[in-house]
Amino acid sequence: QTLNIDLPRLQPYYSAYSPEEMSDVPVVSLSSSQAQLVRYTSTHGDYVRLNVGGTLFYTTTGTLTKHDSMLKAMFSGRMDVLLDTEGWVLIDRCGKHFDKILNYLRDSATPLPEMQQDLEELLAEAKYYLIEDLETRVHKRLTMLRDPCPPMTYVPVLTAPGQLQKILENSKKPVVRLMYNRSNNKYSYTSNSDENLLKNIELFDRLCVKFASRVMFVKDVVGTSEICCWTFYGHGKKVAEICCESIVYATEKKQTKIEFPETKIYEESLNLMLFEERLRDVDRTSAAHAA
């Protein structure tokens, strides 16, 4: 079957090749050329010349038929392809991302674009060529761009002596440390102590989420004789401390009592941020006077 068609928009621009590479490539004039629908078979050779929307590509039938896709159907003789008089297979698609399509067919992998628009364009091409795995990967990347994970909060956990001092020296933010170690207790706990210890830890986590942009929160679970104690540092110095444990006397024995002073902890946390702001104001004023 022969089609007499005008293909002006397929005039090749050769953007996929350097001038040196193009010296051996025949120029195809399509102003009023003929193209015909044929079944591509092994008689056409192992090398394939593709004109994708005006951009030229060389590849092999092995690459094009490596994965189940529309390209495999085109170049294994299962469907017609449009062939011009110079032997170029014409594909009526934009050639911008076809190099990524070929790379994926060759290696089952290809670097994905960073920009959302490019990813959407590549997704459309993967859908057109029926390359399902590439479509899935591009779709996952787009989902990550559209619905990014919220910023994560990192909480240092002290595991050796001297680590706190390094944090205080290097941190540009005030520091809140929660020391807790239930196994340090020499006595039995009162009935509400375990619950209150858990409440202290949960409050620490909530403060981390709420104020992580302004305060560095640190957990100390080893190397301390305290069972539950909050310490607040500003400009590398301790400015407040809240000890949540005490010894109480029950009938003929001592017990350890853990308290949950929620209001006091919030108050000291806010005071710490205000203290830091006041010190910054003093530093800016001093710098202005010095200038």
WOCORKA-V313766 format. One record per residue. N is the residue number from 1. RES is the residue in one small letter. SS is DSSP state (helix for helix, strand for strand, loop for the rest). NEAR is the number of other C-alpha atoms within 10 Angstrom. Layout:
n=N res=RES ss=SS near=NEAR
n=N res=RES ss=SS near=NEAR
//
This chain:
n=1 res=q ss=loop near=6
n=2 res=t ss=strand near=11
n=3 res=l ss=strand near=12
n=4 res=n ss=strand near=10
n=5 res=i ss=loop near=13
n=6 res=d ss=loop near=13
n=7 res=l ss=loop near=15
n=8 res=p ss=helix near=13
n=9 res=r ss=helix near=11
n=10 res=l ss=helix near=20
n=11 res=q ss=loop near=16
n=12 res=p ss=loop near=18
n=13 res=y ss=loop near=12
n=14 res=y ss=loop near=17
n=15 res=s ss=loop near=14
n=16 res=a ss=loop near=18
n=17 res=y ss=loop near=15
n=18 res=s ss=loop near=9
n=19 res=p ss=helix near=11
n=20 res=e ss=helix near=8
n=21 res=e ss=helix near=10
n=22 res=m ss=helix near=14
n=23 res=s ss=loop near=10
n=24 res=d ss=loop near=8
n=25 res=v ss=loop near=13
n=26 res=p ss=loop near=8
n=27 res=v ss=loop near=12
n=28 res=v ss=loop near=16
n=29 res=s ss=loop near=15
n=30 res=l ss=loop near=19
n=31 res=s ss=loop near=13
n=32 res=s ss=loop near=11
n=33 res=s ss=loop near=16
n=34 res=q ss=strand near=16
n=35 res=a ss=strand near=24
n=36 res=q ss=strand near=18
n=37 res=l ss=strand near=16
n=38 res=v ss=strand near=16
n=39 res=r ss=loop near=17
n=40 res=y ss=loop near=22
n=41 res=t ss=loop near=14
n=42 res=s ss=helix near=12
n=43 res=t ss=helix near=6
n=44 res=h ss=helix near=12
n=45 res=g ss=loop near=10
n=46 res=d ss=loop near=12
n=47 res=y ss=strand near=13
n=48 res=v ss=strand near=20
n=49 res=r ss=strand near=17
n=50 res=l ss=strand near=19
n=51 res=n ss=strand near=27
n=52 res=v ss=strand near=21
n=53 res=g ss=loop near=19
n=54 res=g ss=loop near=23
n=55 res=t ss=strand near=22
n=56 res=l ss=strand near=22
n=57 res=f ss=strand near=20
n=58 res=y ss=strand near=13
n=59 res=t ss=strand near=14
n=60 res=t ss=strand near=15
n=61 res=t ss=helix near=20
n=62 res=g ss=helix near=16
n=63 res=t ss=helix near=20
n=64 res=l ss=helix near=22
n=65 res=t ss=loop near=18
n=66 res=k ss=loop near=15
n=67 res=h ss=loop near=19
n=68 res=d ss=loop near=14
n=69 res=s ss=loop near=18
n=70 res=m ss=helix near=18
n=71 res=l ss=helix near=21
n=72 res=k ss=helix near=20
n=73 res=a ss=helix near=18
n=74 res=m ss=helix near=20
n=75 res=f ss=helix near=23
n=76 res=s ss=loop near=17
n=77 res=g ss=loop near=14
n=78 res=r ss=loop near=13
n=79 res=m ss=loop near=15
n=80 res=d ss=loop near=15
n=81 res=v ss=strand near=20
n=82 res=l ss=strand near=19
n=83 res=l ss=strand near=22
n=84 res=d ss=strand near=19
n=85 res=t ss=loop near=13
n=86 res=e ss=loop near=15
n=87 res=g ss=loop near=15
n=88 res=w ss=loop near=19
n=89 res=v ss=strand near=23
n=90 res=l ss=strand near=23
n=91 res=i ss=strand near=17
n=92 res=d ss=loop near=13
n=93 res=r ss=loop near=16
n=94 res=c ss=loop near=14
n=95 res=g ss=loop near=21
n=96 res=k ss=loop near=17
n=97 res=h ss=loop near=18
n=98 res=f ss=helix near=20
n=99 res=d ss=helix near=13
n=100 res=k ss=helix near=20
n=101 res=i ss=helix near=20
n=102 res=l ss=helix near=19
n=103 res=n ss=helix near=14
n=104 res=y ss=helix near=19
n=105 res=l ss=helix near=22
n=106 res=r ss=helix near=18
n=107 res=d ss=helix near=10
n=108 res=s ss=loop near=13
n=109 res=a ss=loop near=15
n=110 res=t ss=loop near=15
n=111 res=p ss=loop near=8
n=112 res=l ss=loop near=14
n=113 res=p ss=loop near=16
n=114 res=e ss=loop near=11
n=115 res=m ss=loop near=10
n=116 res=q ss=helix near=14
n=117 res=q ss=helix near=11
n=118 res=d ss=helix near=14
n=119 res=l ss=helix near=19
n=120 res=e ss=helix near=16
n=121 res=e ss=helix near=15
n=122 res=l ss=helix near=23
n=123 res=l ss=helix near=21
n=124 res=a ss=helix near=14
n=125 res=e ss=helix near=22
n=126 res=a ss=helix near=23
n=127 res=k ss=helix near=16
n=128 res=y ss=helix near=15
n=129 res=y ss=loop near=16
n=130 res=l ss=loop near=17
n=131 res=i ss=loop near=20
n=132 res=e ss=helix near=16
n=133 res=d ss=helix near=15
n=134 res=l ss=helix near=23
n=135 res=e ss=helix near=18
n=136 res=t ss=helix near=14
n=137 res=r ss=helix near=14
n=138 res=v ss=helix near=21
n=139 res=h ss=helix near=16
n=140 res=k ss=helix near=12
n=141 res=r ss=helix near=17
n=142 res=l ss=helix near=19
n=143 res=t ss=helix near=12
n=144 res=m ss=helix near=11
n=145 res=l ss=helix near=14
n=146 res=r ss=helix near=10
n=147 res=d ss=loop near=9
n=148 res=p ss=loop near=9
n=149 res=c ss=loop near=8
n=150 res=p ss=loop near=6
n=151 res=p ss=loop near=6
n=152 res=m ss=loop near=8
n=153 res=t ss=loop near=15
n=154 res=y ss=loop near=12
n=155 res=v ss=loop near=13
n=156 res=p ss=strand near=15
n=157 res=v ss=strand near=16
n=158 res=l ss=strand near=18
n=159 res=t ss=loop near=13
n=160 res=a ss=loop near=11
n=161 res=p ss=loop near=10
n=162 res=g ss=loop near=9
n=163 res=q ss=helix near=13
n=164 res=l ss=helix near=19
n=165 res=q ss=helix near=12
n=166 res=k ss=helix near=10
n=167 res=i ss=helix near=16
n=168 res=l ss=helix near=19
n=169 res=e ss=helix near=11
n=170 res=n ss=helix near=9
n=171 res=s ss=loop near=15
n=172 res=k ss=loop near=14
n=173 res=k ss=loop near=19
n=174 res=p ss=strand near=22
n=175 res=v ss=strand near=25
n=176 res=v ss=strand near=25
n=177 res=r ss=strand near=21
n=178 res=l ss=strand near=23
n=179 res=m ss=strand near=22
n=180 res=y ss=strand near=22
n=181 res=n ss=loop near=17
n=182 res=r ss=helix near=15
n=183 res=s ss=helix near=9
n=184 res=n ss=helix near=13
n=185 res=n ss=loop near=13
n=186 res=k ss=loop near=10
n=187 res=y ss=loop near=12
n=188 res=s ss=strand near=12
n=189 res=y ss=strand near=17
n=190 res=t ss=loop near=15
n=191 res=s ss=loop near=12
n=192 res=n ss=loop near=12
n=193 res=s ss=helix near=20
n=194 res=d ss=helix near=14
n=195 res=e ss=helix near=12
n=196 res=n ss=helix near=18
n=197 res=l ss=helix near=21
n=198 res=l ss=helix near=13
n=199 res=k ss=helix near=16
n=200 res=n ss=helix near=23
n=201 res=i ss=helix near=17
n=202 res=e ss=helix near=12
n=203 res=l ss=helix near=15
n=204 res=f ss=helix near=20
n=205 res=d ss=helix near=14
n=206 res=r ss=helix near=12
n=207 res=l ss=helix near=17
n=208 res=c ss=helix near=20
n=209 res=v ss=helix near=14
n=210 res=k ss=helix near=12
n=211 res=f ss=helix near=15
n=212 res=a ss=loop near=16
n=213 res=s ss=loop near=10
n=214 res=r ss=loop near=14
n=215 res=v ss=strand near=22
n=216 res=m ss=strand near=22
n=217 res=f ss=strand near=24
n=218 res=v ss=strand near=21
n=219 res=k ss=strand near=19
n=220 res=d ss=strand near=22
n=221 res=v ss=loop near=19
n=222 res=v ss=loop near=16
n=223 res=g ss=loop near=12
n=224 res=t ss=loop near=14
n=225 res=s ss=loop near=15
n=226 res=e ss=loop near=21
n=227 res=i ss=loop near=22
n=228 res=c ss=strand near=26
n=229 res=c ss=strand near=20
n=230 res=w ss=strand near=22
n=231 res=t ss=strand near=19
n=232 res=f ss=strand near=22
n=233 res=y ss=strand near=22
n=234 res=g ss=strand near=21
n=235 res=h ss=loop near=17
n=236 res=g ss=loop near=19
n=237 res=k ss=strand near=13
n=238 res=k ss=strand near=14
n=239 res=v ss=strand near=14
n=240 res=a ss=strand near=15
n=241 res=e ss=strand near=16
n=242 res=i ss=strand near=15
n=243 res=c ss=strand near=17
n=244 res=c ss=loop near=20
n=245 res=e ss=strand near=17
n=246 res=s ss=strand near=12
n=247 res=i ss=strand near=13
n=248 res=v ss=strand near=12
n=249 res=y ss=strand near=10
n=250 res=a ss=strand near=10
n=251 res=t ss=loop near=6
n=252 res=e ss=loop near=5
n=253 res=k ss=strand near=9
n=254 res=k ss=strand near=15
n=255 res=q ss=strand near=19
n=256 res=t ss=strand near=20
n=257 res=k ss=strand near=22
n=258 res=i ss=strand near=25
n=259 res=e ss=loop near=19
n=260 res=f ss=loop near=21
n=261 res=p ss=loop near=14
n=262 res=e ss=helix near=11
n=263 res=t ss=helix near=9
n=264 res=k ss=helix near=11
n=265 res=i ss=helix near=20
n=266 res=y ss=helix near=13
n=267 res=e ss=helix near=10
n=268 res=e ss=helix near=19
n=269 res=s ss=helix near=23
n=270 res=l ss=helix near=13
n=271 res=n ss=helix near=15
n=272 res=l ss=helix near=21
n=273 res=m ss=helix near=18
n=274 res=l ss=helix near=12
n=275 res=f ss=helix near=17
n=276 res=e ss=helix near=19
n=277 res=e ss=helix near=12
n=278 res=r ss=helix near=12
n=279 res=l ss=helix near=14
n=280 res=r ss=helix near=13
n=281 res=d ss=helix near=12
n=282 res=v ss=helix near=12
n=283 res=d ss=helix near=12
n=284 res=r ss=helix near=12
n=285 res=t ss=helix near=12
n=286 res=s ss=helix near=11
n=287 res=a ss=helix near=10
n=288 res=a ss=helix near=9
n=289 res=h ss=helix near=8
n=290 res=a ss=helix near=7
n=291 res=a ss=loop near=6
//
